[in-house]
């Protein structure tokens, strides 16, 4: 695989101005082989959708779609992180596939990853305050950083134009990345909890604390205090962050959304949409426009943006 000059430049950059003790939790061998396997490719006009996987530093393989435009580049790059909404057929790498294909002709290579919880054979631990939720979170972050390695190793990618888009659980993944990995220029974080300091004050969190026992709860929170999104997204700068929230939520109400936004470093944008957790077409148009601005992309016709299907909110479900 050919390495672009911009990728070599980025390897010399410090990953973060963050505390090294925090960052060590997300260490991995950046020089290990990616071991990319391709199982198929679909052509959509000049755009190709490659069904691939690559080795996870935490074990197993990371299923992904690699969406490549026609032409030689150099292209910008975007990593997309899906939600985990029960009842949705798009609780995996398919969530943003149509959006990534629509953006490809504007000059974007996209990587859409199946998160650890969405992979075949995953077994959920339903016990309270379990450690698996911690290891799953760390793997999601590290696997995404490995995805950045994959993109930046491509000769057709301009490493100075890398962005991340994440929804719900994977908006939180992006919050961590923003303070860990300086290779990203911009983030779009959609309907995610972005600070434990805010979340722990919520009525729901206080009720859960009483349910599991305050002493046990407080010990767990203290042990994994390093896994607070706010400790990272508050150090996202110089990367720009666009925060998209929905007004028709339960836990993520507008007041709490603004508290999360206050934690995020500048430059940032915040917008609240009249929508459920799935958000809506207006949010999609704003998201695409933001990426065009931040990554210096070609314009995308409104008809192309509006042809991307809306994400459907499953009924009677919380986020």
N, C-alpha and C positions, 0 to 999 in steps of 0.2 A: 504494500500500500504506500502510495506517495504521500509525503507530509508537506503541507503548504508552508510557505515562509511565515505567514501570520500565525500558524499553529506553533512553530518554533519560537516565535516571539512570546506567545502567551505562556509557554512552558516556563519562561524565565520570570513571569510575574509572581508576586506574592499572592497566595490564595486569599488571604484576608488580613485585615488589621485586627482581627478578633484575638481574644485570649487563646494562647496555644493550648491550654489545658482543656478548653472547650472543643477546639478543633480536632484534638487527637481521637475523639470518639468516632470520627468519620474518616479516619485514615484508611488508605488502601494502596496497593502497589500499582501506580499509574503506568509502570513499564511492562506489566504482565501482558501476555498476548490477549487480544480481544477475542480471538477464536470465533470469528463471524461465520455463521452457517446461513445459507439462503435456501429456502425450500420452494420458492416460486416467485413469479413476477407477473403483475397485471398491468397492461397498458391502458391508459385512459387518455387518448389523444397523444400529445407529446409528453405527457407525464407518466412515469413508471412508479408503480407501488410494489416494493420488494418485501416479501414476507421473510424476515430474518430472525436470528437469535444471536446473542453473544454471551460470553461467560460472565457470570456475576462474581465479584470478589468475595461475596458472602456465601457462595455455593449455588450450584444449579445454573440454569440458563435464563436469560432475559428475553422473552418473546417481544418482537417489535415490528412495526412497519417502518420502512425507510422510503420516503416519498421524494422522488428526484425529478426536477423539471428537465425539459429538453434544453440543449445548448451546453456551453462549456463553463459558464460562470465567469468570475467568481460569484457564488451565491451567498446570501445570508442563510442562517440556520435557526430552526426553532425546535425545541423539545416540548412535547405536549404531555401533560399528566392528567389522566381521567379521574372522574369521581368513582365512588363505590356504592352508588345508590341501589339498595335492594329493590328488585322488581323491574329494573331497567336492563334492556338488552345491551346497553352501551356502558356498562360498568367495567369497561376494559379499554384497550387501545383503540377500539372502534369509535369512541365518542367523538374525537376530533378529526377523523379520517377525511370526511367530506370537506371540512374546512381547510385541512392541509392541502388537499388536492386543488381546491379553489385558489389557494395562495401560491401554489408552485409556479405558475406562469409569471407571477410578479417577481420571481427570483429567489425562491425559498426552498432549501432542502429541509425536510421535516423528519423527526424521529418520534414515533408514538409508541410508548412502552407499556406493556402489561405490568402493573405493579405486583409485588409479591403476593398480595391477597387474591389477585385475579388469575393466578397461574394454575394450570392443571395440577391436581393432587394436593392443593393447599388444604390444611386442616386447621380450622379456627379453634383457639383456646377460649372458651366462654367463661372461665373462672374470673372472679373479680380481681383487679389489680395484678394481672398476670404479666410476666416478663416477656412473653411472646409479642405483646403489642409494642414493646420497646425494640426488640430485635427486628420486627417487621418494619418499623419506622426507620431505623438506621439503614436497613437494606434498601428501602425505597430511595433514600437519599444517596447512598453510595452507588446504587445501580444507575441513577440518573446522572451522577457525575461521570460514571463510566460511559454513559451515552454521549456526554459532551466530549469525552476522549475520542469516541468513535467518529463523531461529526468533524471534530477539529483535525483529525488525521487525514481527512479527505482533501485532495488537491483542489477540488472545485468549491471548497467552502472558505469564505472570508472570515477568519476567526475573530475579527473585531466586531462582527455583527451576529452575535449569538443571543437568542432570547429564550425565555421559558414561559409557558402558559400552563397553569394548573387550576383544577376545579376541586373544591371541597377538601377532601383528605389530601389531595395532591396540590392544592393551593398551599397547604401547610408545608408540604415537601419543598415547594418553591420558597417559602419564607425561610426555611433553614438554609437552602442553597444560597440565598441572597447574601447571607452573612458568612458563608463558608468559602464560596468559590467565586473568585473575581473575574472569571472568564465570561460571565454573562453581562450583557449590556443593558438588558431590560427584562422586566417580569410583568406578567399579567396574572394576578391572584384573584380567583373567582370564588366568592362565598365560602371563605375558610376562616377558622379560628386561628388568630395570629399571635396570641399572647396568653400564656398560662396565668399570668398575673391578673389579667382581665377575667379569664374563664373561671378561675378559682373563687372569684367573688360572686359568681352567678348563683341564683337561688337553687338551680338544679344541681350545681356542684356541691353546695352546702348540704343539700338533702342527701346526696350520694355519700358524702363524708359521714353523716350520721348513720346511714344504712350499713356501711362496711366497718364502721368503728373509727372514731377520730384518731386514736393513737396509731392504728395500722395505716390509715389513709395518710396521715401526716408523715409517717416514716417513708412511705413509698414516694410521696411527692418530693421529700427532701433528698432521697437517694438519687432520683432522676431529675433533679432541678436543672441539669445541663440540657435536658430535652424540652426546654421552653422555647417556643418559636420566637418569642419576643426578644430573646437574647441575641438573635441572629438578624431578624428583619429590621431591627433598630440600627443595624450597621450595614444596610444594603448599599448605601451610597459608596461610589458614585453611580451605581446602577439606578435606573429609573424604575418606579413601581406604579402600576395602574391597578387599583383596587375596585373590583366590581361586586356589589352586594345586591340582594333581593329584598324587597320590602315585605313580601308575603311569606315570612319564615316563622318558625317557632322559637328555637333557641337563638338563632342569629337575628335578633331584632335590630331595627335601625340604630337605637341608642348604643347597643353593644358593638355594632359594626363601626360606629364612629370612634368608640374607645379603642378598638383594634387599630383603626387607621391612625390614631394619634401616636401609636407606638412606632410606626414605620418611619424610616428616615426619609428626608427630602433628597432628590425630587420625587414627588408622588402625586397621583391623582386619585380622587375618590368619587365614585358615582353609585347612586342607589337607583335600582330599577323596579318598576311596578311589575313584579314577576315572582314566581316561586323559586325554589332553590336551583332549578334547572336554568334560570335566567331566560333570556328571550332574544329575538332577532335584533332589537336595538343594541343589546349588549354585544352581540356578535359583530355588528357593523362597527361599533366603537372600538372593539378589540382589534379588528382587522386594521382600522384606520390608525390606531396607536402603533401597531407593529410596522405599518408602512412608514410612519413618521420616524420611529426609533431606529429602524433598520435600513432606511433609505431605499425602499422598494419601489417598483413600478406601480402606478395606479391600478386598482382593480375595479372593473365596472360594477355599478350597483346591482345590475341584473345577475352577475356572477355571485355576489355576496348573498343576495336574496334567494338564490337557488339552493343554498345549503339548507338542508332540512332542520327544522327546530328540534331541539332536544326535548323529549316529552317527560314531564314530571309524573312519576307513578303515583297513583292515588293513595291517600291515607298512609303516607310514610313521612317520617321525620328525616332531616338531613343526616 
